[in-house]
């Protein structure tokens, strides 16, 4: 379930990797390698948050690598 903070919608890591269709480990590995540049947001519990735009960008990256949707 998305989280709304200051009027902006964010998705937690578990939601992001499910939507993108990769494992949690793969998503973390990509983040460590800098596939998704930009500021890192976290909620009050320290959980990483993603915008819809970041999720869309990761999906485009996957599709360009795998050739899906081409």
DSSP file (Angstrom, degrees, kcal/mol; ACC not computed):
  #  RESIDUE AA STRUCTURE BP1 BP2  ACC     N-H-->O    O-->H-N    N-H-->O    O-->H-N    TCO  KAPPA ALPHA  PHI   PSI    X-CA   Y-CA   Z-CA
    1    1 A X              0   0    0      0, 0.0    11,-0.2     0, 0.0    14,-0.1   0.000 360.0 360.0 360.0 127.1    0.0    0.0    0.0
    2    2 A X        -     0   0    0      9,-0.1     2,-0.4     1,-0.1     9,-0.2  -0.175 360.0-133.8 -61.5 156.1    1.5    3.4   -1.0
    3    3 A X  E     -A   10   0A   0      7,-3.2     7,-3.1     2,-0.0     2,-0.6  -0.923   9.0-148.1-112.8 136.4    2.4    5.9    1.6
    4    4 A X  E     +A    9   0A   0     -2,-0.4     2,-0.4     5,-0.2     5,-0.2  -0.931  19.8 174.8-108.2 121.8    1.5    9.6    1.3
    5    5 A X  E >  S-A    8   0A   0      3,-2.6     3,-2.1    -2,-0.6    -2,-0.0  -0.988  72.6 -17.3-128.5 121.4    3.9   12.1    2.8
    6    6 A X  T 3  S-     0   0    0     -2,-0.4    -1,-0.1     1,-0.3     3,-0.1   0.851 128.9 -52.7  52.1  38.3    3.4   15.8    2.4
    7    7 A X  T 3  S+     0   0    0      1,-0.3     2,-0.4     0, 0.0    -1,-0.3   0.482 114.9 115.4  81.0   2.8    1.0   15.1   -0.5
    8    8 A X  E <   -A    5   0A   0     -3,-2.1    -3,-2.6    43,-0.0     2,-0.4  -0.869  61.9-131.4-107.6 140.5    3.5   12.9   -2.4
    9    9 A X  E     +A    4   0A   0     -2,-0.4    43,-0.4    -5,-0.2     2,-0.3  -0.770  28.7 179.5 -93.7 130.3    2.9    9.2   -3.0
   10   10 A X  E     -A    3   0A   0     -7,-3.1    -7,-3.2    -2,-0.4     2,-0.4  -0.928  17.4-145.4-129.1 153.6    5.7    6.8   -2.2
   11   11 A X  E     -B   50   0B   0     39,-2.9    39,-2.7    -2,-0.3    -9,-0.1  -0.945  19.1-126.6-118.7 139.7    6.1    3.0   -2.4
   12   12 A X  E  >  -B   49   0B   0     -2,-0.4     4,-2.4    37,-0.2     3,-0.3  -0.311  34.9 -97.4 -77.8 168.7    8.1    0.9    0.0
   13   13 A X  H  > S+     0   0    0     35,-0.8     4,-2.7     1,-0.2     5,-0.3   0.887 122.0  53.8 -55.3 -46.1   10.8   -1.5   -1.2
   14   14 A X  H  > S+     0   0    0      1,-0.2     4,-1.4     2,-0.2    -1,-0.2   0.887 111.7  45.6 -60.1 -39.2    8.6   -4.6   -1.1
   15   15 A X  H  > S+     0   0    0     -3,-0.3     4,-2.3     2,-0.2    -1,-0.2   0.901 112.1  52.6 -69.2 -40.0    6.0   -2.9   -3.3
   16   16 A X  H  X S+     0   0    0     -4,-2.4     4,-2.5     1,-0.2     5,-0.2   0.940 109.9  45.3 -63.6 -48.6    8.7   -1.6   -5.7
   17   17 A X  H  X>S+     0   0    0     -4,-2.7     4,-1.8     1,-0.2     5,-1.7   0.833 113.1  51.4 -70.5 -28.0   10.3   -5.0   -6.4
   18   18 A X  H  <5S+     0   0    0     -4,-1.4    -1,-0.2    -5,-0.3    -2,-0.2   0.930 112.4  45.5 -68.4 -44.6    6.9   -6.7   -6.9
   19   19 A X  H  <5S+     0   0    0     -4,-2.3    -2,-0.2     1,-0.2    -1,-0.2   0.907 116.4  45.5 -63.8 -41.9    5.8   -4.1   -9.4
   20   20 A X  H  <5S-     0   0    0     -4,-2.5    -1,-0.2    -5,-0.2    -2,-0.2   0.823 108.4-127.3 -73.2 -31.3    9.1   -4.2  -11.2
   21   21 A X  T  <5 +     0   0    0     -4,-1.8     2,-0.3     1,-0.3    -3,-0.2   0.794  67.0 112.4  89.6  30.4    9.2   -8.0  -11.2
   22   22 A X      < -     0   0    0     -5,-1.7    -1,-0.3    -6,-0.1    -2,-0.1  -0.823  69.9 -93.2-125.7 168.6   12.6   -8.6   -9.7
   23   23 A X     >  -     0   0    0     -2,-0.3     4,-2.2     1,-0.1     5,-0.2  -0.351  33.8-112.9 -76.8 162.9   13.8  -10.0   -6.4
   24   24 A X  H  > S+     0   0    0      1,-0.2     4,-2.6     2,-0.2     5,-0.2   0.913 118.8  53.3 -59.2 -43.7   14.6   -7.8   -3.4
   25   25 A X  H  > S+     0   0    0      1,-0.2     4,-2.5     2,-0.2    -1,-0.2   0.893 107.7  50.4 -61.7 -40.3   18.3   -8.7   -3.7
   26   26 A X  H  > S+     0   0    0      2,-0.2     4,-2.5     1,-0.2    -1,-0.2   0.928 110.4  49.3 -63.4 -44.7   18.3   -7.6   -7.3
   27   27 A X  H  X S+     0   0    0     -4,-2.2     4,-2.2     1,-0.2    -2,-0.2   0.929 112.5  47.4 -60.8 -45.6   16.7   -4.3   -6.5
   28   28 A X  H  X S+     0   0    0     -4,-2.6     4,-2.3     1,-0.2    -1,-0.2   0.898 110.5  52.6 -62.5 -40.3   19.2   -3.7   -3.7
   29   29 A X  H  X S+     0   0    0     -4,-2.5     4,-1.8     1,-0.2    -1,-0.2   0.919 109.6  48.8 -62.0 -43.7   22.1   -4.7   -6.0
   30   30 A X  H  X>S+     0   0    0     -4,-2.5     5,-2.5     1,-0.2     4,-0.5   0.902 110.1  51.6 -62.5 -40.7   21.0   -2.2   -8.6
   31   31 A X  H ><5S+     0   0    0     -4,-2.2     3,-0.9     1,-0.2    -1,-0.2   0.902 108.9  50.5 -63.8 -39.9   20.6    0.5   -6.0
   32   32 A X  H 3<5S+     0   0    0     -4,-2.3    -1,-0.2     1,-0.2    -2,-0.2   0.845 109.6  51.3 -65.4 -33.5   24.2   -0.1   -4.8
   33   33 A X  H 3<5S-     0   0    0     -4,-1.8    -1,-0.2    -5,-0.2    -2,-0.2   0.498 118.5-112.2 -83.6  -3.2   25.4    0.1   -8.4
   34   34 A X  T <<5 +     0   0    0     -3,-0.9    -3,-0.2    -4,-0.5     3,-0.2   0.720  68.8 143.1  83.9  21.4   23.7    3.5   -8.8
   35   35 A X  S   <S+     0   0    0     -5,-2.5     2,-0.7     1,-0.2    -4,-0.2   0.858  75.5  45.7 -60.4 -33.8   21.1    2.4  -11.4
   36   36 A X  S    S-     0   0    0     -6,-0.4    -1,-0.2    -5,-0.1     2,-0.2  -0.884  81.9-169.9-114.7  99.8   18.7    4.7   -9.7
   37   37 A X        +     0   0    0     -2,-0.7     2,-0.3    -3,-0.2    -2,-0.0  -0.544  38.5  69.5 -87.5 155.0   20.3    8.1   -9.0
   38   38 A X  S    S-     0   0    0     -2,-0.2     2,-0.2     2,-0.0    -2,-0.1  -0.756  86.9 -30.7 131.0-177.4   18.8   10.7   -6.9
   39   39 A X        -     0   0    0     -2,-0.3     2,-0.5     1,-0.1     0, 0.0  -0.467  55.8-130.0 -76.0 144.0   18.0   11.4   -3.3
   40   40 A X        -     0   0    0     -2,-0.2     2,-0.4    10,-0.0    10,-0.1  -0.820  22.8-161.2 -95.2 128.3   17.1    8.5   -1.1
   41   41 A X  E     -C   49   0B   0      8,-0.7     8,-2.8    -2,-0.5     2,-0.3  -0.859   8.7-176.9-110.6 144.5   13.9    8.8    0.9
   42   42 A X  E     -C   48   0B   0     -2,-0.4     6,-0.2     6,-0.3     2,-0.0  -0.978  20.4-126.7-137.2 151.3   13.0    6.8    4.0
   43   43 A X    >   -     0   0    0      4,-2.3     3,-1.8    -2,-0.3     6,-0.0  -0.183  48.0 -81.6 -84.8-174.0   10.0    6.7    6.2
   44   44 A X  T 3  S+     0   0    0      1,-0.3    -1,-0.1     2,-0.1    -2,-0.0   0.711 131.5  53.3 -64.7 -20.0   10.0    7.1   10.0
   45   45 A X  T 3  S-     0   0    0      2,-0.1    -1,-0.3     3,-0.0     3,-0.1   0.477 120.9-106.5 -90.8  -3.6   11.0    3.4   10.4
   46   46 A X    <   +     0   0    0     -3,-1.8     2,-0.3     1,-0.3    -2,-0.1   0.527  69.5 148.4  90.9   6.3   13.9    3.8    8.1
   47   47 A X        -     0   0    0      1,-0.1    -4,-2.3    -5,-0.0    -1,-0.3  -0.573  52.3-111.1 -78.0 137.3   12.3    1.9    5.2
   48   48 A X  E     - C   0  42B   0     -2,-0.3   -35,-0.8    -6,-0.2     2,-0.4  -0.386  32.2-153.2 -67.7 141.2   13.4    3.1    1.7
   49   49 A X  E     -BC  12  41B   0     -8,-2.8    -8,-0.7   -37,-0.2     2,-0.4  -0.933   7.2-163.3-121.3 142.8   10.7    4.9   -0.3
   50   50 A X  E     -B   11   0B   0    -39,-2.7   -39,-2.9    -2,-0.4     2,-0.2  -0.948  13.5-134.5-124.7 143.2   10.3    5.1   -4.1
   51   51 A X     >  -     0   0    0     -2,-0.4     4,-2.0   -41,-0.2     5,-0.2  -0.490  30.8-110.3 -85.3 165.2    8.3    7.4   -6.3
   52   52 A X  H  > S+     0   0    0    -43,-0.4     4,-2.7     1,-0.2     5,-0.2   0.875 120.3  57.0 -62.2 -36.5    6.2    6.2   -9.2
   53   53 A X  H  > S+     0   0    0      2,-0.2     4,-2.3     1,-0.2    -1,-0.2   0.887 106.0  49.1 -62.7 -39.3    8.7    7.9  -11.5
   54   54 A X  H  > S+     0   0    0      2,-0.2     4,-2.3     1,-0.2    -1,-0.2   0.903 111.5  49.0 -67.1 -40.7   11.6    5.9  -10.0
   55   55 A X  H  X S+     0   0    0     -4,-2.0     4,-2.3     2,-0.2    -2,-0.2   0.919 111.5  49.6 -63.4 -43.4    9.7    2.7  -10.4
   56   56 A X  H  X S+     0   0    0     -4,-2.7     4,-2.3     2,-0.2    -2,-0.2   0.902 109.7  51.8 -61.8 -41.1    8.9    3.6  -14.0
   57   57 A X  H  X S+     0   0    0     -4,-2.3     4,-2.1     1,-0.2    -2,-0.2   0.907 109.7  49.0 -63.5 -42.1   12.6    4.4  -14.7
   58   58 A X  H  X S+     0   0    0     -4,-2.3     4,-2.4     2,-0.2    -1,-0.2   0.896 109.7  52.5 -63.9 -39.7   13.6    1.0  -13.2
   59   59 A X  H  X S+     0   0    0     -4,-2.3     4,-2.6     1,-0.2    -2,-0.2   0.912 108.9  49.6 -61.2 -42.7   11.0   -0.7  -15.4
   60   60 A X  H  X S+     0   0    0     -4,-2.3     4,-2.1     1,-0.2    -1,-0.2   0.893 109.8  52.0 -63.7 -38.8   12.4    1.0  -18.5
   61   61 A X  H  X S+     0   0    0     -4,-2.1     4,-1.7     2,-0.2    -2,-0.2   0.925 110.6  47.5 -62.7 -44.6   15.9   -0.1  -17.5
   62   62 A X  H  X S+     0   0    0     -4,-2.4     4,-3.0     1,-0.2     5,-0.3   0.934 111.7  50.4 -61.2 -46.5   14.8   -3.7  -17.2
   63   63 A X  H  X S+     0   0    0     -4,-2.6     4,-1.8     1,-0.2    -1,-0.2   0.848 109.3  50.8 -64.3 -34.0   13.0   -3.6  -20.5
   64   64 A X  H  < S+     0   0    0     -4,-2.1    -1,-0.2     2,-0.2    -2,-0.2   0.839 115.3  43.0 -72.6 -30.7   16.1   -2.1  -22.3
   65   65 A X  H  < S+     0   0    0     -4,-1.7    -2,-0.2    -5,-0.2    -1,-0.2   0.900 123.6  34.5 -78.3 -43.1   18.3   -4.9  -20.8
   66   66 A X  H  < S-     0   0    0     -4,-3.0    -2,-0.2    -5,-0.2    -3,-0.2   0.678 100.1-126.9 -88.3 -18.2   16.0   -7.8  -21.4
   67   67 A X    ><  +     0   0    0     -4,-1.8     3,-1.5    -5,-0.3     2,-0.2   0.515  56.3 150.2  82.6   4.1   14.4   -6.6  -24.6
   68   68 A X  T 3   +     0   0    0     -6,-0.3    -1,-0.3     1,-0.3    -2,-0.1  -0.508  67.1  17.5 -70.1 135.4   10.9   -7.0  -23.2
   69   69 A X  T 3         0   0    0     -2,-0.2    -1,-0.3    -3,-0.1    -5,-0.1   0.554 360.0 360.0  81.8   7.7    8.4   -4.6  -24.7
   70   70 A X    <         0   0    0     -3,-1.5    -2,-0.1    -7,-0.1    -1,-0.1   0.448 360.0 360.0 -93.3 360.0   10.7   -3.8  -27.6
